[in-house]
Structures are given as C-alpha cells and as structure tokens.
Amino acid sequence: MADLFSVSASGMEAQRLRMNIIASNLANVETTRTATGGAYRRKDIVFETHGQVDFGTHLKAASAAYNNGVKVSGIIEDARPLKYKYEPGHPDADKTGYVAYPNVNAAEEMVNMIAATRSYEANVTAFKATREMALKALELGQ
C-alpha cells in the first residue's frame, strides 16, 4: 500500500520543485549580473520515471511490482538566446552599449506555474482517492 502512496507523493514533490524553479525564474526576470557572471539564464526541470521505463514493461511487471513514481533527473539552463537592449549608461553594458537580459518570459512562466499547480492538485486528488480506497478495504475486512 505504501507504494501506491509513494507514486502520488513523488509527483507532488516533483511539482513542488518545479514551482520553486519557476519562482526563481520570475524573481530573476531583470537580473543582468549573476555570481557566475553574465545575465541570469532561465532554468527548467527534467523529469523521469522511477521503475519501469515504458508502458508495456510496466504492464508485464504490474503484478510483481509497482512503478515508484516520478523523480527530478536534473535542472537545466534554457539554451534560448538572451535578450539584448541598447542601454549605454547601464553598468552591465558591453562595449557597444548593449545589456544582456535574461531569456525569461513572464507570461510563459505563469502558464508553467498554472500547469505545475494543476499537476500538484491532481496528485493530491490521487493521494486522497488511494487513502479512501485503503480505508474502504479495511472496512470490508472487519
């Protein structure tokens, strides 16, 4: 029974981390200088499954073991180019007067935040449904 709960719990944890990354992107939308130098680069999260990799393998092994959910396999930087603005008076301007700004689109990040929130809510719903089924099974066993 714990495996059933761990699937939803791993999904909630992954979506929580995704929301933290999105919040970091939004907080740094105007950051032109980071500790490593240069403008902030948008970050994104990469998910992968625990356990079986494909659906067929999962079906074959379903009677023996459960898929253990989702995990974050890494956080990557977005490869899209930075945005440049001509601001010769800015302290971070290059020799030609252009300032590199992050490749973060606030509207895109808000859409991603809504999607992460909905995914989190779906995992909460699945967790509650699993709990209710377990309680009903215990009631039947009495």
C-alpha positions in Angstrom: 0.0 0.0 0.0 2.9 2.3 0.7 4.0 2.1 -3.0 0.6 3.5 -4.1 1.0 6.5 -1.8 4.7 7.0 -2.9 3.6 7.5 -6.6 1.4 10.5 -5.7 3.9 11.8 -3.1 6.8 11.7 -5.6 4.6 13.6 -8.1 3.8 16.2 -5.5 7.5 16.6 -4.6 8.5 17.0 -8.3 5.8 19.6 -8.9 6.8 21.5 -5.8 10.4 21.7 -7.0 9.1 22.7 -10.5 7.2 25.6 -8.9 10.3 26.7 -7.0 12.3 26.8 -10.2 9.6 28.8 -11.9 9.5 31.2 -9.0 13.3 31.6 -9.3 12.9 32.4 -13.0 10.3 35.0 -12.2 12.4 36.6 -9.5 15.3 36.9 -11.8 13.5 38.3 -14.9 15.6 41.5 -14.8 18.9 40.1 -13.4 21.7 41.2 -15.6 24.6 40.1 -13.4 24.9 36.8 -11.5 27.6 35.3 -9.2 29.0 33.3 -12.2 28.9 36.4 -14.4 26.6 37.5 -17.2 22.8 37.6 -17.2 20.6 35.1 -15.5 19.6 32.1 -17.7 16.2 30.6 -17.4 16.1 27.2 -15.7 13.9 24.3 -16.5 13.4 20.9 -14.8 13.7 17.4 -16.3 11.5 14.6 -15.0 12.0 10.8 -15.4 10.1 7.8 -14.0 11.2 5.5 -11.3 10.9 1.8 -12.0 9.7 0.7 -15.4 10.5 2.8 -18.4 7.8 2.0 -20.9 4.1 1.1 -20.6 4.5 -2.4 -21.9 7.2 -3.3 -19.4 5.0 -1.7 -16.7 2.0 -3.9 -17.6 4.1 -7.1 -17.6 5.5 -6.3 -14.2 2.4 -4.8 -12.6 1.5 -7.9 -10.7 5.0 -8.1 -9.2 6.0 -4.5 -8.5 4.6 -1.0 -8.8 6.1 1.9 -10.6 7.6 4.1 -7.9 6.5 7.4 -9.4 8.5 10.3 -10.8 11.8 11.9 -9.9 13.7 15.0 -11.0 16.6 13.9 -13.0 18.1 17.4 -13.4 17.8 21.1 -13.7 18.9 22.5 -17.0 19.5 26.0 -18.3 17.4 27.1 -21.3 19.6 27.4 -24.4 17.5 30.1 -26.0 19.4 33.3 -26.6 19.5 36.2 -24.1 17.6 39.4 -24.8 19.7 42.5 -25.6 18.7 46.1 -25.1 20.6 49.2 -26.0 21.3 51.0 -22.7 24.8 52.6 -22.9 24.5 54.1 -19.4 23.8 50.7 -17.7 26.7 49.4 -15.5 26.4 46.0 -17.2 26.5 47.3 -20.8 29.1 45.9 -23.1 31.5 48.0 -25.3 28.7 48.6 -27.9 26.2 49.8 -25.2 24.0 46.6 -25.2 22.9 45.0 -22.0 22.1 41.2 -21.9 18.9 40.5 -20.1 17.6 37.0 -19.1 15.8 34.8 -21.5 12.8 34.6 -19.2 9.3 35.3 -20.5 7.0 36.2 -17.5 3.8 35.1 -19.4 5.3 31.7 -20.2 6.4 31.2 -16.6 2.9 32.0 -15.3 1.5 29.4 -17.7 4.1 26.9 -16.4 3.1 27.8 -12.8 -0.5 27.1 -13.5 0.3 23.8 -15.1 2.5 22.8 -12.2 -0.2 23.8 -9.8 -2.8 21.7 -11.6 -0.4 18.7 -11.7 0.1 19.1 -8.0 -3.6 19.2 -7.4 -4.1 16.1 -9.5 -1.5 14.2 -7.4 -3.3 15.4 -4.2 -6.6 14.1 -5.5 -5.0 10.7 -6.4 -3.4 10.5 -3.0 -6.8 11.1 -1.3 -8.5 8.6 -3.6 -5.9 6.0 -2.7 -6.4 6.7 1.0 -10.2 6.4 0.6 -9.8 3.0 -1.2 -7.5 1.8 1.6 -10.0 2.8 4.3 -12.9 1.1 2.4 -10.7 -2.1 2.1 -10.1 -2.0 5.8 -13.9 -1.6 6.5 -14.6 -4.6 4.3 -12.1 -6.7 6.2 -13.9 -6.1 9.5 
